[in-house]
Amino acid sequence: MERVPLTPPDHWTWRGDSYAYLSQGWRIGDLVYTGGQVALADDGSVVAPGDVETQTRVVYQNIERILALAGASLSDVFKINSFYVCHGDADELERFWEKMARTRGEFFRSPGPCGTGVRVEGLVYDGLVIEVEAIAALAGTT
């Protein structure tokens, strides 16, 4: 089974040269897996700290770039795992979730992929509020 690493040119990488060996995704046979995508600029700085709408948009744009390297698109995604940071009461959490879901909806037609959402205390860098990984099947496969 063919294994192909997927990292778009000029894609963000984790801060520090010691992490540059990590791939942003892999195509293994007819499946494409993305690593957790966050809203980092090419220089490793956090994009729009604390802004779930902007960060969600950047995350899915990053996922699109990785999928494209494998000949896939968001319409081929069947599973997403989302990790998000939201501190506050139930009302604040609901507003956060609505903003994130509405923005995510810009990228998927109905029915969208199945998903898992995990609320976490924090992500790798301060200011990041969402991280998403995706699994896709190349078009024409089951």
DSSP file (Angstrom, degrees, kcal/mol; ACC not computed):
  #  RESIDUE AA STRUCTURE BP1 BP2  ACC     N-H-->O    O-->H-N    N-H-->O    O-->H-N    TCO  KAPPA ALPHA  PHI   PSI    X-CA   Y-CA   Z-CA
    1    1 A M              0   0    0      0, 0.0     2,-0.2     0, 0.0     0, 0.0   0.000 360.0 360.0 360.0 128.0    0.0    0.0    0.0
    2    2 A E        -     0   0    0     26,-0.0    27,-2.3     1,-0.0     2,-0.5  -0.446 360.0-162.4 -71.4 137.1    1.5    3.3   -1.1
    3    3 A R  E     -A   28   0A   0     25,-0.2    25,-0.2    -2,-0.2    -1,-0.0  -0.988   9.3-178.7-121.9 123.5    2.2    5.9    1.7
    4    4 A V  E     -A   27   0A   0     23,-2.8    23,-2.7    -2,-0.5     2,-0.1  -0.977  21.0-137.1-127.7 119.6    2.7    9.5    0.7
    5    5 A P  E     -A   26   0A   0      0, 0.0     2,-0.5     0, 0.0    21,-0.3  -0.484  19.2-152.1 -72.3 147.2    3.5   12.3    3.2
    6    6 A L  E     +A   25   0A   0     19,-3.0    19,-0.7    -2,-0.1    18,-0.7  -0.932  31.2 146.4-128.7 107.7    1.5   15.5    2.6
    7    7 A T        -     0   0    0     -2,-0.5     3,-0.1    17,-0.2    59,-0.0  -0.907  39.1-135.4-138.9 112.0    2.8   19.0    3.5
    8    8 A P    >   -     0   0    0      0, 0.0     3,-1.5     0, 0.0    58,-0.1  -0.273  36.1 -92.7 -62.2 149.6    1.9   22.0    1.3
    9    9 A P  T 3  S+     0   0    0      0, 0.0     3,-0.1     0, 0.0     0, 0.0  -0.348 110.6  11.9 -60.0 143.7    4.7   24.4    0.4
   10   10 A D  T 3  S+     0   0    0      1,-0.2     2,-0.2    -3,-0.1     3,-0.1   0.709  91.6 151.6  60.8  22.5    4.9   27.3    2.9
   11   11 A H    <   -     0   0    0     -3,-1.5    -1,-0.2     1,-0.1    30,-0.1  -0.534  53.4 -95.0 -79.2 151.4    2.6   25.6    5.3
   12   12 A W        -     0   0    0     28,-0.3     2,-0.3    -2,-0.2    30,-0.1  -0.194  41.9-165.2 -59.5 156.9    3.0   26.4    9.0
   13   13 A T        -     0   0    0     28,-0.3     7,-0.1    29,-0.3     3,-0.1  -0.944  33.3 -82.6-137.1 161.9    5.1   24.1   11.1
   14   14 A W        -     0   0    0     -2,-0.3     5,-0.2     5,-0.3     8,-0.1  -0.343  61.9 -89.7 -61.9 146.8    5.5   23.8   14.8
   15   15 A R  S    S+     0   0    0     29,-0.2    -1,-0.1     3,-0.1    29,-0.1  -0.307  95.0  39.4 -61.1 136.7    7.9   26.3   16.3
   16   16 A G  S >  S-     0   0    0      1,-0.1     3,-1.6    -3,-0.1     4,-0.2   0.324  85.2-104.1  97.1 135.2   11.5   25.2   16.4
   17   17 A D  G >  S+     0   0    0      1,-0.3     3,-1.7     2,-0.2     4,-0.2   0.753 109.7  74.6 -62.3 -26.3   13.5   23.2   13.9
   18   18 A S  G 3  S+     0   0    0      1,-0.3    -1,-0.3     2,-0.1     3,-0.3   0.670  98.3  47.4 -66.0 -14.4   13.3   20.0   15.9
   19   19 A Y  G X  S+     0   0    0     -3,-1.6     3,-1.7    -5,-0.2    -5,-0.3   0.400  79.8  99.2-104.1   1.6    9.7   19.5   14.9
   20   20 A A  T <   +     0   0    0     -3,-1.7    -1,-0.2     1,-0.3    -2,-0.1   0.645  68.9  72.6 -65.9 -13.9   10.1   20.2   11.1
   21   21 A Y  T 3  S+     0   0    0     -3,-0.3    -1,-0.3    -4,-0.2     2,-0.2   0.645  74.5 103.9 -75.9 -14.3   10.2   16.5   10.4
   22   22 A L    <   -     0   0    0     -3,-1.7     2,-0.2    -8,-0.1    -8,-0.1  -0.453  66.4-136.8 -72.9 139.1    6.4   16.1   11.1
   23   23 A S        -     0   0    0     -2,-0.2   -16,-0.2     1,-0.1     3,-0.1  -0.626   7.3-138.6 -88.1 153.0    4.1   15.8    8.1
   24   24 A Q  S    S-     0   0    0    -18,-0.7    11,-3.5    -2,-0.2     2,-0.3   0.672  81.2 -16.5 -82.8 -18.3    0.8   17.7    8.0
   25   25 A G  E     -AB   6  34A   0    -19,-0.7   -19,-3.0     9,-0.3     2,-0.3  -0.980  59.2-134.4-170.3 173.7   -1.0   14.7    6.6
   26   26 A W  E     -AB   5  33A   0      7,-2.5     7,-3.0    -2,-0.3     2,-0.6  -0.999   5.7-149.1-142.5 140.3   -0.6   11.3    4.9
   27   27 A R  E     -AB   4  32A   0    -23,-2.7   -23,-2.8    -2,-0.3     2,-0.5  -0.965  20.1-179.9-103.2 123.2   -2.3    9.5    2.0
   28   28 A I  E >   -AB   3  31A   0      3,-2.7     3,-2.0    -2,-0.6     2,-0.3  -0.941  62.7 -52.1-125.1 106.3   -2.3    5.8    2.7
   29   29 A G  T 3  S-     0   0    0    -27,-2.3   -25,-0.1    -2,-0.5   109,-0.0  -0.503 122.7 -18.9  62.3-125.4   -3.9    3.9   -0.1
   30   30 A D  T 3  S+     0   0    0     -2,-0.3   108,-3.0    -3,-0.1     2,-0.4   0.318 121.9  89.0 -95.5   7.1   -7.3    5.5   -0.7
   31   31 A L  E <   -BC  28 137A   0     -3,-2.0    -3,-2.7   106,-0.2     2,-0.4  -0.834  57.4-159.6-108.5 146.0   -7.4    7.2    2.7
   32   32 A V  E     -BC  27 136A   0    104,-2.8   104,-2.7    -2,-0.4     2,-0.4  -0.990   6.7-170.0-124.8 128.6   -6.1   10.7    3.6
   33   33 A Y  E     -BC  26 135A   0     -7,-3.0    -7,-2.5    -2,-0.4     2,-0.4  -0.964   6.1-156.8-117.8 131.1   -5.4   11.6    7.2
   34   34 A T  E     -B   25   0A   0    100,-2.6    -9,-0.3    -2,-0.4   100,-0.3  -0.850  17.5-126.4-102.8 145.9   -4.6   15.2    8.3
   35   35 A G        -     0   0    0    -11,-3.5    99,-0.2    -2,-0.4     2,-0.2  -0.326  56.3 -63.3 -72.6 170.0   -2.7   16.0   11.4
   36   36 A G        -     0   0    0     97,-0.1     2,-0.4    95,-0.1    97,-0.3  -0.398  58.8-149.5 -59.4 122.7   -4.3   18.4   13.8
   37   37 A Q  B     +D  132   0A   0     95,-3.2    95,-1.8    -2,-0.2     2,-0.2  -0.832  19.6 175.5-101.6 134.2   -4.6   21.7   12.0
   38   38 A V        -     0   0    0     -2,-0.4     2,-1.4    93,-0.2    93,-0.1  -0.749  43.0 -92.1-126.7 173.7   -4.5   25.0   13.9
   39   39 A A        +     0   0    0     91,-0.4     8,-2.9    -2,-0.2     2,-0.4  -0.647  65.3 144.0 -94.5  80.6   -4.5   28.7   13.0
   40   40 A L  B     -G   46   0B   0     -2,-1.4   -28,-0.3     6,-0.2     6,-0.2  -0.939  44.6-128.8-115.9 142.2   -0.8   29.4   12.7
   41   41 A A    >   -     0   0    0      4,-3.1     3,-2.6    -2,-0.4   -28,-0.3  -0.331  40.0 -93.7 -76.0 168.1    0.8   31.8   10.2
   42   42 A D  T 3  S+     0   0    0      1,-0.3   -29,-0.3   -30,-0.1    -1,-0.1   0.798 128.4  55.2 -53.7 -30.4    3.7   30.6    8.1
   43   43 A D  T 3  S-     0   0    0    -31,-0.1    -1,-0.3     2,-0.1   -31,-0.0   0.415 122.0-106.1 -86.3   3.0    6.0   32.1   10.7
   44   44 A G  S <  S+     0   0    0     -3,-2.6   -29,-0.2     1,-0.3     2,-0.2   0.446  74.8 136.8  89.6   0.4    4.4   30.1   13.5
   45   45 A S        -     0   0    0      1,-0.1    -4,-3.1    -5,-0.0    -1,-0.3  -0.522  62.5-101.0 -81.1 151.2    2.5   33.0   15.1
   46   46 A V  B     -G   40   0B   0     -6,-0.2     2,-0.4    -2,-0.2    -6,-0.2  -0.529  32.5-134.4 -72.6 130.7   -1.1   32.5   16.2
   47   47 A V  S    S-     0   0    0     -8,-2.9     4,-0.2    -2,-0.3     3,-0.2  -0.741  78.3 -13.9 -85.3 129.2   -3.7   33.9   13.8
   48   48 A A  S >  S-     0   0    0     -2,-0.4     3,-2.4     1,-0.1     7,-0.3   0.912  86.1-132.7  46.5  64.6   -6.5   35.9   15.5
   49   49 A P  T 3  S+     0   0    0      0, 0.0    79,-0.2     0, 0.0    -1,-0.1  -0.173  83.0   2.4 -50.3 128.4   -5.8   34.8   19.1
   50   50 A G  T 3  S+     0   0    0     77,-3.0     2,-0.9     1,-0.2    -2,-0.1   0.347  95.7 123.5  80.2  -6.7   -9.1   33.8   20.8
   51   51 A D    <>  -     0   0    0     -3,-2.4     4,-2.5    76,-0.2     5,-0.2  -0.763  38.8-173.6 -95.0 100.4  -11.3   34.3   17.7
   52   52 A V  H  > S+     0   0    0     -2,-0.9     4,-2.3     1,-0.2     5,-0.2   0.834  80.6  53.5 -66.0 -33.9  -13.1   31.0   17.0
   53   53 A E  H  > S+     0   0    0      2,-0.2     4,-2.1     1,-0.2    -1,-0.2   0.966 113.8  40.2 -66.5 -51.3  -14.6   32.2   13.7
   54   54 A T  H  > S+     0   0    0      1,-0.2     4,-2.3     2,-0.2    -2,-0.2   0.927 117.7  48.7 -62.9 -45.2  -11.3   33.3   12.1
   55   55 A Q  H  X S+     0   0    0     -4,-2.5     4,-2.7    -7,-0.3    -1,-0.2   0.891 109.4  52.0 -65.1 -38.4   -9.4   30.3   13.5
   56   56 A T  H  X S+     0   0    0     -4,-2.3     4,-2.2    -5,-0.2    -1,-0.2   0.920 110.1  49.7 -62.2 -42.6  -12.0   27.8   12.3
   57   57 A R  H  X S+     0   0    0     -4,-2.1     4,-2.0     2,-0.2    -2,-0.2   0.925 112.3  46.7 -61.3 -45.9  -11.9   29.3    8.8
   58   58 A V  H  X S+     0   0    0     -4,-2.3     4,-2.5     2,-0.2    -2,-0.2   0.908 110.0  54.4 -63.4 -42.6   -8.0   29.1    8.8
   59   59 A V  H  X S+     0   0    0     -4,-2.7     4,-2.2     1,-0.2    -2,-0.2   0.930 111.2  43.8 -57.6 -48.3   -8.1   25.5   10.1
   60   60 A Y  H  X S+     0   0    0     -4,-2.2     4,-2.3     2,-0.2    -1,-0.2   0.822 110.9  54.4 -72.6 -29.4  -10.4   24.3    7.3
   61   61 A Q  H  X S+     0   0    0     -4,-2.0     4,-1.9    -5,-0.2    -1,-0.2   0.904 109.3  49.3 -65.3 -40.0   -8.5   26.2    4.7
   62   62 A N  H  X S+     0   0    0     -4,-2.5     4,-2.0     2,-0.2    -2,-0.2   0.917 109.9  50.4 -63.0 -43.7   -5.3   24.4    5.9
   63   63 A I  H  X S+     0   0    0     -4,-2.2     4,-2.7     1,-0.2     5,-0.2   0.913 108.2  53.6 -61.2 -42.3   -7.2   21.0    5.7
   64   64 A E  H  X S+     0   0    0     -4,-2.3     4,-2.3     1,-0.2    -1,-0.2   0.911 107.1  51.7 -57.7 -43.3   -8.2   21.8    2.2
   65   65 A R  H  X S+     0   0    0     -4,-1.9     4,-1.1     2,-0.2    -1,-0.2   0.899 111.8  45.8 -62.7 -41.6   -4.6   22.5    1.2
   66   66 A I  H >X S+     0   0    0     -4,-2.0     4,-0.6     1,-0.2     3,-0.6   0.938 112.5  49.9 -67.6 -46.7   -3.5   19.2    2.6
   67   67 A L  H ><>S+     0   0    0     -4,-2.7     5,-2.5     1,-0.2     3,-1.4   0.887 103.9  60.5 -58.3 -40.2   -6.3   17.2    1.0
   68   68 A A  H ><5S+     0   0    0     -4,-2.3     3,-1.5     1,-0.3    -1,-0.2   0.844  95.6  61.3 -59.4 -34.7   -5.6   18.8   -2.4
   69   69 A L  H <<5S+     0   0    0     -4,-1.1    -1,-0.3    -3,-0.6    -2,-0.2   0.772 108.1  44.6 -62.6 -24.8   -2.1   17.3   -2.4
   70   70 A A  T <<5S-     0   0    0     -3,-1.4    -1,-0.3    -4,-0.6    -2,-0.2   0.374 122.8-104.4 -98.5   2.5   -3.7   13.9   -2.3
   71   71 A G  T < 5S+     0   0    0     -3,-1.5    68,-0.3    -4,-0.3    -3,-0.2   0.735  85.2 117.2  79.9  22.6   -6.3   14.7   -5.0
   72   72 A A      < -     0   0    0     -5,-2.5    -1,-0.3    -6,-0.1     2,-0.3  -0.675  44.5-162.2-116.0 170.8   -9.1   15.0   -2.4
   73   73 A S    >   -     0   0    0     -2,-0.2     3,-1.9    -3,-0.1     4,-0.3  -0.855  43.9 -87.4-141.5 177.8  -11.3   17.8   -1.2
   74   74 A L  G >  S+     0   0    0      1,-0.3     3,-1.4    -2,-0.3    33,-0.0   0.785 121.9  67.3 -62.2 -25.7  -13.5   18.5    1.8
   75   75 A S  G 3  S+     0   0    0      1,-0.3    -1,-0.3    33,-0.1    33,-0.0   0.679  97.1  55.5 -68.2 -14.6  -16.4   16.7    0.1
   76   76 A D  G <  S+     0   0    0     -3,-1.9    61,-2.1    60,-0.1     2,-0.3   0.512  82.9 108.6 -91.3  -7.4  -14.3   13.5    0.5
   77   77 A V  E <   +E  136   0A   0     -3,-1.4    59,-0.3    -4,-0.3     3,-0.1  -0.552  34.6 168.3 -75.2 129.2  -14.0   14.0    4.3
   78   78 A F  E     +     0   0A   0     57,-2.3    36,-1.9    -2,-0.3     2,-0.3   0.504  63.6  35.4-116.2  -8.9  -16.1   11.5    6.3
   79   79 A K  E     +Ef 135 114A   0     56,-1.5    56,-2.3    34,-0.2     2,-0.4  -0.979  56.7 179.8-149.3 132.5  -14.7   12.1    9.8
   80   80 A I  E     -Ef 134 115A   0     34,-2.0    36,-1.7    -2,-0.3     2,-0.5  -0.976  11.9-159.0-128.0 147.4  -13.5   15.1   11.8
   81   81 A N  E     -Ef 133 116A   0     52,-2.4    52,-2.2    -2,-0.4     2,-0.4  -0.994  16.0-166.0-122.2 122.2  -12.2   15.4   15.3
   82   82 A S  E     -Ef 132 117A   0     34,-3.5    36,-2.9    -2,-0.5     2,-0.5  -0.915   9.9-169.4-115.0 134.9  -12.3   18.8   16.8
   83   83 A F  E     +Ef 131 118A   0     48,-3.1    48,-2.4    -2,-0.4     2,-0.3  -0.986  18.0 178.3-119.5 128.2  -10.6   20.0   20.0
   84   84 A Y  E     -Ef 130 119A   0     34,-2.3    36,-2.9    -2,-0.5     2,-0.6  -0.959  25.4-141.1-139.1 152.9  -11.6   23.4   21.3
   85   85 A V        +     0   0    0     44,-2.1     2,-0.3    -2,-0.3    36,-0.1  -0.949  32.1 152.3-114.4 117.5  -10.9   25.8   24.1
   86   86 A C        -     0   0    0     -2,-0.6     2,-0.4    34,-0.5     7,-0.1  -0.903  18.9-169.7-146.9 116.8  -13.7   27.7   25.7
   87   87 A H        +     0   0    0     -2,-0.3     2,-0.3     5,-0.1    -2,-0.0  -0.859  46.5  60.8-104.0 140.0  -13.8   28.8   29.3
   88   88 A G  S    S-     0   0    0     -2,-0.4    -2,-0.1     4,-0.1     2,-0.0  -0.861  82.4 -41.6 139.1-173.0  -16.9   30.2   30.8
   89   89 A D     >  -     0   0    0     -2,-0.3     4,-2.3     1,-0.1     5,-0.2  -0.111  65.1 -87.4 -82.9-177.9  -20.5   29.3   31.6
   90   90 A A  H  > S+     0   0    0      1,-0.2     4,-2.3     2,-0.2     5,-0.1   0.848 125.8  53.3 -61.2 -37.4  -23.0   27.4   29.5
   91   91 A D  H  > S+     0   0    0      2,-0.2     4,-2.3     1,-0.2    -1,-0.2   0.918 109.9  47.3 -65.9 -42.8  -24.2   30.5   27.6
   92   92 A E  H  > S+     0   0    0      1,-0.2     4,-2.5     2,-0.2    -2,-0.2   0.914 111.8  51.0 -64.2 -42.0  -20.7   31.4   26.6
   93   93 A L  H  X S+     0   0    0     -4,-2.3     4,-2.9     1,-0.2    -2,-0.2   0.907 109.3  50.7 -61.3 -42.2  -20.0   27.8   25.5
   94   94 A E  H  X S+     0   0    0     -4,-2.3     4,-2.5     2,-0.2    -2,-0.2   0.922 111.2  47.7 -62.9 -44.2  -23.2   27.8   23.4
   95   95 A R  H  X S+     0   0    0     -4,-2.3     4,-2.2     2,-0.2    -2,-0.2   0.917 113.5  48.7 -61.8 -43.4  -22.3   31.1   21.7
   96   96 A F  H  X S+     0   0    0     -4,-2.5     4,-2.5     2,-0.2    -2,-0.2   0.950 112.6  47.3 -59.4 -51.4  -18.8   29.8   21.0
   97   97 A W  H  X S+     0   0    0     -4,-2.9     4,-3.0     1,-0.2     5,-0.2   0.885 110.6  52.1 -61.3 -41.2  -20.1   26.5   19.6
   98   98 A E  H  X S+     0   0    0     -4,-2.5     4,-2.5     2,-0.2    -1,-0.2   0.911 110.7  47.7 -62.4 -42.9  -22.6   28.3   17.4
   99   99 A K  H  X S+     0   0    0     -4,-2.2     4,-2.1     2,-0.2    -2,-0.2   0.929 115.0  45.8 -63.0 -44.9  -19.9   30.5   15.9
  100  100 A M  H  X S+     0   0    0     -4,-2.5     4,-2.7     2,-0.2    -2,-0.2   0.936 115.1  46.1 -64.2 -46.8  -17.6   27.5   15.3
  101  101 A A  H  X S+     0   0    0     -4,-3.0     4,-2.0     2,-0.2    -2,-0.2   0.889 111.8  51.2 -65.7 -40.3  -20.4   25.4   13.8
  102  102 A R  H  < S+     0   0    0     -4,-2.5     4,-0.5    -5,-0.2    -1,-0.2   0.917 113.5  44.9 -63.1 -43.0  -21.7   28.2   11.6
  103  103 A T  H >< S+     0   0    0     -4,-2.1     3,-1.4    -5,-0.2     4,-0.3   0.918 111.3  52.2 -68.2 -43.2  -18.2   28.8   10.2
  104  104 A R  H >X S+     0   0    0     -4,-2.7     3,-2.0     1,-0.3     4,-0.6   0.866 100.4  64.6 -58.1 -36.4  -17.5   25.1    9.8
  105  105 A G  T 3< S+     0   0    0     -4,-2.0     3,-0.3     1,-0.3    -1,-0.3   0.703  87.1  69.9 -61.8 -20.9  -20.8   25.0    7.8
  106  106 A E  T <4 S+     0   0    0     -3,-1.4    -1,-0.3    -4,-0.5    -2,-0.2   0.706 104.0  43.5 -66.1 -18.8  -19.2   27.3    5.1
  107  107 A F  T <4 S+     0   0    0     -3,-2.0     2,-0.4    -4,-0.3    -1,-0.2   0.576 109.3  55.9-106.4 -13.0  -17.0   24.3    4.2
  108  108 A F     <  -     0   0    0     -4,-0.6     2,-0.2    -3,-0.3     4,-0.1  -0.960  63.2-145.7-127.6 140.5  -19.3   21.3    4.1
  109  109 A R        -     0   0    0     -2,-0.4    -3,-0.0     2,-0.2    -2,-0.0  -0.638  52.5 -56.8 -91.0 159.5  -22.6   20.5    2.3
  110  110 A S  S    S+     0   0    0     -2,-0.2     2,-0.1     1,-0.2    -1,-0.0  -0.635 124.1  40.3 -79.8 137.3  -25.2   18.5    4.0
  111  111 A P  S    S-     0   0    0      0, 0.0    -2,-0.2     0, 0.0    -1,-0.2   0.488  87.2-173.3 -81.7 137.1  -24.8   15.8    5.1
  112  112 A G        -     0   0    0      1,-0.2     3,-0.1    -4,-0.1    -2,-0.1  -0.130  34.8 -69.4 -81.2-175.6  -21.4   16.7    6.4
  113  113 A P        -     0   0    0      0, 0.0   -34,-0.2     0, 0.0    -1,-0.2  -0.226  52.0-101.4 -69.3 162.7  -18.9   14.3    8.0
  114  114 A C  E     -f   79   0A   0    -36,-1.9   -34,-2.0    -3,-0.1     2,-0.3  -0.531  51.3-169.3 -76.3 157.3  -19.4   12.6   11.3
  115  115 A G  E     -f   80   0A   0    -36,-0.2     2,-0.4    -2,-0.2   -34,-0.2  -0.972  28.6-145.5-151.2 162.5  -17.5   14.3   14.1
  116  116 A T  E     -f   81   0A   0    -36,-1.7   -34,-3.5    -2,-0.3     2,-0.5  -0.996  16.1-160.4-127.1 133.5  -16.2   14.3   17.6
  117  117 A G  E     -f   82   0A   0     -2,-0.4     2,-0.5   -36,-0.2   -34,-0.2  -0.970   7.3-174.2-117.5 128.4  -15.9   17.5   19.6
  118  118 A V  E     -f   83   0A   0    -36,-2.9   -34,-2.3    -2,-0.5     2,-0.5  -0.975  16.5-145.2-125.6 119.8  -13.7   17.5   22.7
  119  119 A R  E     -f   84   0A   0     -2,-0.5     2,-0.3   -36,-0.2   -34,-0.2  -0.722  27.4-174.3 -82.5 126.8  -13.5   20.5   25.0
  120  120 A V        -     0   0    0    -36,-2.9   -34,-0.5    -2,-0.5     3,-0.1  -0.810  36.3-121.9-122.9 161.6   -9.9   20.9   26.3
  121  121 A E  S    S-     0   0    0     -2,-0.3     2,-0.3     1,-0.2    -1,-0.1   0.858  87.8 -26.0 -68.9 -36.6   -8.2   23.2   28.8
  122  122 A G        -     0   0    0    -38,-0.1    -1,-0.2     4,-0.0     2,-0.2  -0.981  55.7-125.1-169.8 163.9   -5.8   24.5   26.3
  123  123 A L        -     0   0    0      5,-0.4     5,-0.1     2,-0.3     4,-0.1  -0.504  51.7 -78.4-110.5-176.5   -3.9   23.8   23.0
  124  124 A V  S    S+     0   0    0     -2,-0.2     2,-0.4     1,-0.1     0, 0.0   0.803 113.9  34.6 -60.4 -35.3   -0.2   23.9   22.3
  125  125 A Y  S >  S-     0   0    0    -80,-0.0     3,-1.8     0, 0.0    -2,-0.3  -0.954  92.3-103.2-123.4 142.3    0.1   27.8   22.0
  126  126 A D  T 3  S+     0   0    0     -2,-0.4   -80,-0.1     1,-0.2     3,-0.1  -0.319 106.9  32.1 -56.9 138.5   -1.8   30.4   24.0
  127  127 A G  T 3  S+     0   0    0      1,-0.4   -77,-3.0   -78,-0.1     2,-0.3   0.124  85.4 119.8  98.0 -19.9   -4.5   32.0   21.9
  128  128 A L    <   +     0   0    0     -3,-1.8    -5,-0.4   -79,-0.2    -1,-0.4  -0.638  30.9 171.4 -76.2 134.0   -5.4   28.9   19.9
  129  129 A V        +     0   0    0     -2,-0.3   -44,-2.1     1,-0.3     2,-0.3   0.450  58.4  37.8-122.6  -4.4   -9.0   27.9   20.4
  130  130 A I  E     + E   0  84A   0    -46,-0.2   -91,-0.4     2,-0.0     2,-0.3  -0.991  48.6 177.4-150.6 141.8   -9.6   25.2   17.9
  131  131 A E  E     - E   0  83A   0    -48,-2.4   -48,-3.1    -2,-0.3     2,-0.4  -0.991  13.5-172.9-139.2 135.7   -7.7   22.2   16.4
  132  132 A V  E     -DE  37  82A   0    -95,-1.8   -95,-3.2    -2,-0.3     2,-0.3  -0.992  10.4-169.0-135.1 137.2   -9.2   19.8   13.8
  133  133 A E  E     - E   0  81A   0    -52,-2.2   -52,-2.4    -2,-0.4     2,-0.3  -0.926  15.3-162.0-118.5 151.5   -8.0   16.6   12.2
  134  134 A A  E     - E   0  80A   0     -2,-0.3  -100,-2.6  -100,-0.3     2,-0.4  -0.933  15.0-155.6-135.1 153.6   -9.8   15.0    9.3
  135  135 A I  E     -CE  33  79A   0    -56,-2.3   -57,-2.3    -2,-0.3   -56,-1.5  -1.000  20.8-179.5-127.6 131.7  -10.0   11.6    7.5
  136  136 A A  E     -CE  32  77A   0   -104,-2.7  -104,-2.8    -2,-0.4     2,-0.5  -0.935  22.4-141.6-131.0 153.0  -11.1   11.5    3.9
  137  137 A A  E     -C   31   0A   0    -61,-2.1  -106,-0.2    -2,-0.3     3,-0.1  -0.965  36.2-109.6-111.0 129.5  -11.6    8.7    1.3
  138  138 A L    >   -     0   0    0   -108,-3.0     3,-1.6    -2,-0.5   -66,-0.1  -0.271  49.8 -84.5 -58.5 143.4  -10.5    9.5   -2.2
  139  139 A A  T 3  S+     0   0    0    -68,-0.3    -1,-0.1     1,-0.3     3,-0.1  -0.131 115.8  28.0 -51.4 138.7  -13.4   10.0   -4.6
  140  140 A G  T 3  S+     0   0    0      1,-0.3    -1,-0.3    -3,-0.1     2,-0.2   0.437  99.6 105.6  89.2  -1.1  -14.7    6.7   -6.1
  141  141 A T    <         0   0    0     -3,-1.6    -1,-0.3  -111,-0.1    -4,-0.1  -0.689 360.0 360.0-107.1 164.5  -13.7    4.6   -3.1
  142  142 A T              0   0    0     -2,-0.2    -1,-0.1    -3,-0.1    -3,-0.1   0.397 360.0 360.0-115.4 360.0  -15.8    3.1   -0.4
